[in-house]
Amino acid sequence: MTSSTPVDSHNEGVEISSPPTGHVIEEVVDATRRIMASVLHTGRDNPHLARIRDTLREIADTLDGHSPDLDSRLVEMWAGTGPTRHSPVTGIDNPIAPPVQLRGYGDGSISGETTLGLPYQGPPAKVHGGVSALILDHTLGVANDFAGQRGMTKELTVRYHHVAPLFEPLTVSARQVSRQGREIHTTGEISTADGQVCVSAEGLFIDRYLPRPRAD
């Protein structure tokens, strides 16, 4: 397996997620993530909820009033060939993304750390199983891209070994293990800081990708 991405000689890995650019939209997204978490932290007896509701509605109206049509926005989102900035897992411009920042290594593996809060809760103070599956599906896909052989998910087998904790660093890792014809096999896992595997996944991908939206 040969990586299509340059890797440094010190085995520190290279960033393969969307890096921050310093654009104000990233600050807007960070503030939105904070709002999402704060809404879940607050109680129904918060005396400021009505004012907060009105302010948020005003903000949403302002955003909607200065947004392009959907087709144009999709073209803008998918412009270029690098990592997308709107992924719900790694997207630096997507407020529902933690985000997970991934790095690629010379042995073909990728990994990154993230800490998940209340927006990702399933059982009490634990990560929702569907969120874990989402993170792994995307990370396996990034591992394929890093290997230079990306594809679309055909099957994803997820195994839950231990409940993954919220509010603690989690390591997400993956690697492409084989390719047979158009079929690509990839594995990954989510583990705690002390190395306990919480969730693992095996993915079967097909060497095919939908075309990116283009302007007429």
Order of alpha helices (4+ residues) and beta strands (2+ residues): beta-alpha-alpha-alpha-beta-beta-alpha-beta-beta-beta-beta
